[in-house]
């Protein structure tokens, strides 16, 4: 079944919903929607990096630090952020909103609702259809790796890391 996704007014950071469309149409036509991104940190200040599966519809096989995804019809971004973190990494914890911005390229067009969360401890369980592998990386090492444009990292993830670095400074 093709899930319904809320369509958002392009450029509206408040998240004004202007309609709905099936997810397949949102992807095919690159329609403006909302998506969550959650940065997971541990007690040592490291961040969780993962490699996306080769079957992902957007940016397959690339690395990312953001657990997240599309906000479905009628779903609040805060709820979607917690849901996505639990689905993709098996982590249930409090997500804290950081900021929002619009991201658009040839593959994506969405209101990025950016969050952070502290890992409560325990095992990380990858959603097999979404995450191929993952590991903890110190923040400085992540920034050094991102300085290499050849490292296969999601373009929206690069943008969000840069914005998060300014936000957290």
NORLINDA-V812584 format. One record per residue. N is the residue number from 0. RES is the residue in one small letter. SS is DSSP state (2 for helix, 1 for strand, 0 for the rest). PHI is phi in radians with two decimals (NA if undefined). OMEGA is omega as a letter, one per 30 degrees, with the letter a starting at -180 (* if undefined). Layout:
# NORLINDA-V812584
((N RES SS PHI OMEGA) (N RES SS PHI OMEGA))
This chain:
# NORLINDA-V812584
((0 x 0 NA a) (1 x 0 -1.52 a) (2 x 0 -1.19 l) (3 x 1 -1.51 a) (4 x 1 -2.18 l) (5 x 1 -1.22 l) (6 x 1 -1.70 a) (7 x 1 -1.95 l) (8 x 0 -1.19 a) (9 x 0 -1.00 l) (10 x 0 1.57 a) (11 x 0 -1.47 a) (12 x 0 -1.27 l) (13 x 0 -1.33 l) (14 x 0 1.40 l) (15 x 0 -1.35 l) (16 x 1 -1.41 a) (17 x 1 -2.10 l) (18 x 1 2.86 l) (19 x 1 -2.40 l) (20 x 1 -2.73 l) (21 x 1 -1.11 a) (22 x 2 -0.94 a) (23 x 2 -1.07 l) (24 x 2 -1.26 l) (25 x 2 -0.99 l) (26 x 2 -1.20 a) (27 x 2 -1.10 a) (28 x 2 -1.80 a) (29 x 0 0.91 a) (30 x 0 -1.35 a) (31 x 0 -1.23 a) (32 x 1 -2.45 l) (33 x 1 -2.11 l) (34 x 1 -2.49 l) (35 x 1 -1.80 l) (36 x 1 -2.43 a) (37 x 1 -2.10 l) (38 x 1 -1.60 a) (39 x 1 -1.74 a) (40 x 1 -2.05 l) (41 x 0 -1.80 a) (42 x 0 -1.13 l) (43 x 0 -1.50 l) (44 x 0 1.49 l) (45 x 1 -1.36 l) (46 x 1 -2.02 a) (47 x 1 -1.59 l) (48 x 1 -1.77 l) (49 x 1 -2.38 l) (50 x 1 -1.88 a) (51 x 1 -1.27 l) (52 x 0 -1.19 l) (53 x 0 -1.27 a) (54 x 0 -1.67 l) (55 x 0 -1.08 a) (56 x 0 -1.35 l) (57 x 0 -2.23 l) (58 x 0 0.94 a) (59 x 0 -1.11 l) (60 x 0 1.30 a) (61 x 0 -1.50 l) (62 x 1 -1.47 l) (63 x 1 -2.78 l) (64 x 0 -2.03 a) (65 x 1 -1.84 l) (66 x 1 -1.49 a) (67 x 0 2.96 a) (68 x 0 3.01 a) (69 x 1 -1.18 l) (70 x 0 -1.42 a) (71 x 1 -1.41 a) (72 x 0 -1.02 l) (73 x 0 1.39 a) (74 x 0 -1.64 l) (75 x 0 -1.36 l) (76 x 2 -0.95 l) (77 x 2 -1.06 l) (78 x 2 -1.19 l) (79 x 2 -1.08 a) (80 x 2 -1.09 l) (81 x 2 -1.13 l) (82 x 2 -1.08 a) (83 x 2 -1.13 l) (84 x 2 -1.08 l) (85 x 2 -1.19 a) (86 x 2 -1.18 a) (87 x 2 -1.36 a) (88 x 2 -2.07 l) (89 x 0 1.24 a) (90 x 0 -1.88 l) (91 x 0 -1.99 a) (92 x 0 -2.80 l) (93 x 0 -1.28 l) (94 x 1 -1.84 a) (95 x 1 -1.94 l) (96 x 1 -1.18 l) (97 x 1 -1.96 a) (98 x 1 -2.88 l) (99 x 1 -2.29 l) (100 x 1 -2.80 l) (101 x 1 -1.61 l) (102 x 1 -2.08 l) (103 x 1 -2.60 l) (104 x 0 -2.60 a) (105 x 0 -1.22 a) (106 x 0 -1.91 a) (107 x 0 -2.56 a) (108 x 1 -2.69 a) (109 x 1 -2.63 l) (110 x 1 -1.38 a) (111 x 1 -1.42 l) (112 x 1 -1.80 a) (113 x 1 -1.70 a) (114 x 1 -2.31 l) (115 x 1 -2.33 l) (116 x 1 -2.63 l) (117 x 1 -1.69 l) (118 x 0 -1.21 a) (119 x 0 -1.37 a) (120 x 0 1.75 a) (121 x 0 1.60 a) (122 x 0 -1.34 l) (123 x 0 -1.65 a) (124 x 0 -2.03 a) (125 x 0 -1.29 l) (126 x 0 -1.35 a) (127 x 0 -1.01 a) (128 x 0 -1.39 a) (129 x 0 -2.02 a) (130 x 1 -2.10 a) (131 x 1 -1.48 a) (132 x 1 -2.85 l) (133 x 1 -2.80 a) (134 x 1 -2.86 l) (135 x 1 -1.53 a) (136 x 1 -2.39 l) (137 x 1 -1.06 a) (138 x 2 -0.95 a) (139 x 2 -1.09 l) (140 x 2 -1.16 l) (141 x 2 -1.02 a) (142 x 2 -1.08 l) (143 x 2 -1.14 l) (144 x 2 -1.12 a) (145 x 2 -1.21 l) (146 x 0 -1.20 l) (147 x 0 -1.61 a) (148 x 0 -1.14 l) (149 x 0 -1.44 l) (150 x 0 -1.19 a) (151 x 0 -1.25 a) (152 x 1 -2.12 a) (153 x 0 -1.00 a) (154 x 2 -1.09 l) (155 x 2 -1.21 l) (156 x 2 -1.14 l) (157 x 2 -1.05 a) (158 x 2 -1.09 a) (159 x 2 -1.20 l) (160 x 2 -1.09 l) (161 x 2 -1.05 l) (162 x 2 -1.19 l) (163 x 2 -1.13 l) (164 x 2 -1.03 l) (165 x 2 -1.22 a) (166 x 2 -1.09 a) (167 x 2 -1.42 a) (168 x 0 -1.22 *))
